[in-house]
Amino acid sequence: MNLPDRKHWSSNHKLLTGILSKPNEHSRAVALFLEQHAQLYDHRMSECEALTFEDELMADLSEESFRSYPVYTPGTRNSIAWHLWHCARIEDITMNLLASDNVQVLHTEDYAQRMGTSSYLHSGNGMTEEEITGLSLSANIEGLREYRQAVGRRTRDIIQSLEPEQFAAKVSPVRIGRLREEEAVKETEQWLIDYWGRKTIAGLILMPATRHNFVHLNKSIRIKQKLQGKRLSAVSSSSE
């Protein structure tokens, strides 16, 4: 995720922010969302021909780097495993419980077991160091990648199914109630429920479904570069 790529993505996200709630820009906004969203996932999720930010992260990523915790990089101490899991959980929760009143992808096809994260059914906010250590060690890489792809595909279906006027609608209190019913947010993290409760559907799309993923992928790539940068540079030099 080099600087020009980040700037291009951010510029398009700013454009998306300006048009997403405008009914007369609906088709354009949905198309732009799909383009932005595809760049945040494994290219197989959307059958994207170009390599994506997640592709960049996962290329030559060692298991040691994937699980390493704590890490010491700007803005985070958490593992790459946690970052990938957390942003997928946030998207699953907000898009399926709040934006569409659907069933979480997590609760289909036994994803919690397949990921090795069945002890953690919430969003990941407010986890203790012991819990993050446990998740980082237990997470199944392939299971997590499959879950992320399933979450991404569901999100794309949801966005394309919404009517133009729905983007500007506030999240209903009934749907907010499902967060507590399904224990999707830890009891200590009431602030997150309050934050989502103030959002429109467009607001949820702009942060959890797009920018939130972008931020966590950026942090994960920085972790990879710190942990593997010297080794990868040496490999590159020896192959020239």
Phi, psi and omega per residue, in radians:
M1 nan 1.391 -3.100
N2 -1.349 3.000 -3.035
L3 -1.035 -0.809 3.104
P4 -1.046 -0.684 3.110
D5 -1.106 -0.771 3.136
R6 -1.111 -0.739 -3.133
K7 -1.135 -0.716 3.126
H8 -1.110 -0.789 3.129
W9 -1.087 -0.798 -3.120
S10 -1.117 -0.658 3.108
S11 -1.111 -0.753 3.105
N12 -1.187 -0.590 3.114
H13 -1.175 -0.634 3.066
K14 -1.096 -0.721 3.080
L15 -1.089 -0.781 3.122
L16 -1.046 -0.711 3.117
T17 -1.015 -0.649 -3.096
G18 -1.334 -0.370 -3.032
I19 -2.043 -0.171 -2.968
L20 -1.092 -0.599 -3.089
S21 -1.632 0.083 -3.105
K22 -1.661 1.974 -3.096
P23 -0.962 -0.616 -3.119
N24 -1.290 -0.159 3.103
E25 -1.927 0.247 -2.970
H26 -0.992 -0.921 -3.082
S27 -1.078 -0.741 3.124
R28 -1.127 -0.724 -3.118
A29 -1.147 -0.755 3.135
V30 -1.112 -0.751 3.126
A31 -1.089 -0.723 3.137
L32 -1.191 -0.703 3.075
F33 -1.006 -0.844 -3.106
L34 -1.039 -0.660 3.109
E35 -1.163 -0.836 3.138
Q36 -1.089 -0.777 -3.092
H37 -1.119 -0.718 -3.124
A38 -1.040 -0.580 -3.106
Q39 -1.235 -0.229 -3.064
L40 -1.676 -0.027 -3.050
Y41 -2.239 2.826 2.943
D42 -0.802 2.367 -3.055
H43 -1.024 -0.382 3.140
R44 -1.222 -0.414 -3.121
M45 -1.036 -0.796 -3.088
S46 -1.956 0.130 -3.062
E47 0.997 0.660 3.117
C48 -1.274 2.368 -3.123
E49 -1.375 -0.550 -3.127
A50 -1.466 2.666 3.056
L51 -1.212 2.562 -3.035
T52 -1.936 3.087 3.089
F53 -1.111 -0.682 3.100
E54 -1.183 -0.666 3.064
D55 -0.999 -0.761 3.130
E56 -1.060 -0.756 -3.138
L57 -1.101 -0.805 -2.999
M58 -1.396 -0.311 -3.139
A59 -1.104 2.080 3.118
D60 1.060 0.368 3.095
L61 -1.312 2.163 3.134
S62 -1.390 2.706 3.103
E63 -1.118 -0.614 3.103
E64 -1.059 -0.766 3.127
S65 -1.187 -0.665 3.123
F66 -1.029 -0.700 -3.024
R67 -1.697 -0.206 -3.008
S68 -0.981 2.202 3.103
Y69 -2.747 2.376 -0.075
P70 -1.364 2.784 3.024
V71 -1.998 2.799 -3.080
Y72 -2.189 1.432 3.107
T73 -2.261 2.808 -3.122
P74 -0.985 2.157 2.999
G75 1.544 -0.069 3.135
T76 -2.841 2.629 2.966
R77 -2.015 -0.079 -2.994
N78 -1.396 2.774 -3.097
S79 -1.342 2.813 3.028
I80 -1.070 -0.675 3.093
A81 -0.967 -0.815 -3.134
W82 -1.129 -0.793 -3.101
H83 -1.033 -0.810 -3.123
L84 -1.146 -0.733 3.122
W85 -1.153 -0.825 -3.077
H86 -1.063 -0.830 -3.086
C87 -1.231 -0.511 3.040
A88 -1.209 -0.696 3.114
R89 -1.112 -0.779 3.139
I90 -1.046 -0.779 3.141
E91 -1.146 -0.744 3.117
D92 -1.027 -0.843 -3.106
I93 -1.112 -0.891 -3.026
T94 -1.258 -0.684 -3.109
M95 -1.299 -0.631 -3.040
N96 -1.630 -0.625 3.101
L97 -1.515 -0.628 -2.999
L98 -1.802 -0.736 -3.089
A99 -1.441 -0.473 -3.022
S100 -2.353 -0.070 -3.135
D101 0.974 0.896 -3.046
N102 -1.986 -3.093 3.029
V103 -1.530 2.376 3.096
Q104 -1.078 2.457 3.054
V105 -1.012 -0.597 -3.138
L106 -0.918 -0.610 -3.057
H107 -1.610 0.275 3.049
T108 -2.054 2.612 3.031
E109 0.919 0.474 2.993
D110 1.009 0.673 -3.060
Y111 -1.130 -0.619 -3.129
A112 -1.054 -0.739 3.102
Q113 -1.199 -0.744 -3.099
R114 -1.120 -0.554 3.112
M115 -1.438 -0.262 -3.061
G116 1.305 0.426 -3.071
T117 -2.157 0.513 -3.035
S118 -1.150 -0.248 3.081
S119 -1.398 -0.156 -3.039
Y120 -2.251 1.656 -3.094
L121 -1.790 0.017 -3.102
H122 -1.632 -2.905 -3.051
S123 -1.397 -0.309 -3.081
G124 1.724 -0.183 3.085
N125 -1.255 2.417 3.070
G126 1.385 0.301 3.121
M127 -1.290 2.551 3.080
T128 -1.376 2.905 3.093
E129 -1.049 -0.681 3.129
E130 -1.104 -0.703 3.134
E131 -1.185 -0.732 3.129
I132 -1.147 -0.672 3.062
T133 -1.045 -0.807 -3.135
G134 -1.079 -0.781 3.133
L135 -1.144 -0.724 -3.104
S136 -1.087 -0.611 -3.127
L137 -1.423 -0.561 -3.023
S138 -1.608 -0.352 -3.045
A139 -1.054 2.292 3.082
N140 -1.553 2.113 -3.011
I141 -1.052 -0.879 -3.106
E142 -1.178 -0.679 3.098
G143 -1.079 -0.709 3.115
L144 -1.149 -0.737 3.138
R145 -1.125 -0.676 3.104
E146 -1.153 -0.703 3.097
Y147 -1.099 -0.796 3.136
R148 -1.021 -0.751 3.135
Q149 -1.118 -0.703 3.132
A150 -1.146 -0.706 3.098
V151 -1.107 -0.802 -3.131
G152 -1.054 -0.774 -3.135
R153 -1.138 -0.711 3.120
R154 -1.089 -0.766 3.130
T155 -1.003 -0.777 -3.115
R156 -1.107 -0.675 3.083
D157 -1.125 -0.726 -3.130
I158 -1.095 -0.865 -3.082
I159 -1.069 -0.689 -3.124
Q160 -1.284 -0.300 3.140
S161 -1.583 -0.280 -3.097
L162 -1.302 2.494 3.067
E163 -1.416 2.705 -3.074
P164 -0.905 -0.737 -3.089
E165 -1.230 -0.338 -3.114
Q166 -1.236 -0.441 -3.105
F167 -1.117 -0.561 -3.107
A168 -1.548 -0.060 -3.090
A169 -1.329 2.528 3.044
K170 -1.314 2.713 3.067
V171 -1.194 2.307 -3.078
S172 -1.307 2.582 3.103
P173 -1.034 -0.552 3.120
V174 -1.076 -0.767 3.128
R175 -1.200 -0.634 3.061
I176 -1.058 -0.659 3.118
G177 -1.064 -0.513 3.138
R178 -1.162 -0.450 3.093
L179 -1.042 -0.726 3.132
R180 -1.318 -0.744 -3.124
E181 -1.015 -0.683 -3.089
E182 -1.690 0.097 3.138
E183 0.889 0.748 -3.124
A184 -1.353 -0.261 3.111
V185 -2.310 2.378 3.121
K186 -1.075 2.589 -3.105
E187 -1.020 -0.488 -3.123
T188 -1.335 -0.159 -3.004
E189 -1.936 0.762 3.130
Q190 -0.994 -0.525 -3.141
W191 -0.984 -0.600 -3.108
L192 -1.227 -0.704 3.084
I193 -1.101 -0.756 3.116
D194 -1.089 -0.719 3.140
Y195 -1.071 -0.870 3.126
W196 -1.124 -0.589 -3.129
G197 -1.135 -0.350 3.117
R198 -1.584 -0.082 -3.027
K199 -1.544 2.690 2.875
T200 -1.548 2.987 3.070
I201 -1.063 -0.701 3.084
A202 -1.045 -0.697 3.124
G203 -1.080 -0.679 3.092
L204 -1.164 -0.669 3.133
I205 -1.154 -0.682 -3.061
L206 -1.306 -0.447 3.138
M207 -1.862 -1.266 -3.097
P208 -1.021 -0.745 -2.999
A209 -1.413 -0.302 3.141
T210 -2.258 -1.286 -2.993
R211 -1.071 -0.663 -3.130
H212 -1.047 -0.800 3.070
N213 -1.040 -0.778 -3.116
F214 -1.021 -0.800 -3.117
V215 -1.086 -0.796 -3.072
H216 -1.281 -0.565 3.039
L217 -1.165 -0.698 3.118
N218 -1.073 -0.771 3.100
K219 -1.106 -0.711 -3.114
S220 -1.138 -0.705 3.117
I221 -1.140 -0.642 3.091
R222 -1.144 -0.661 3.080
I223 -1.085 -0.835 3.131
K224 -1.023 -0.778 -3.118
Q225 -1.099 -0.656 3.135
K226 -1.228 -0.769 -3.059
L227 -1.336 -0.561 -3.031
Q228 -2.078 -0.047 -3.011
G229 -0.942 -0.855 -3.098
K230 -1.154 -0.731 -3.124
R231 -1.148 -0.756 -3.136
L232 -1.140 -0.662 3.124
S233 -1.116 -0.683 -3.142
A234 -1.146 -0.729 3.105
V235 -1.083 -0.757 -3.140
S236 -1.084 -0.751 -3.109
S237 -1.145 -0.695 -3.092
S238 -1.239 -0.309 -3.101
S239 -1.662 -0.089 -3.099
E240 -1.368 nan nan
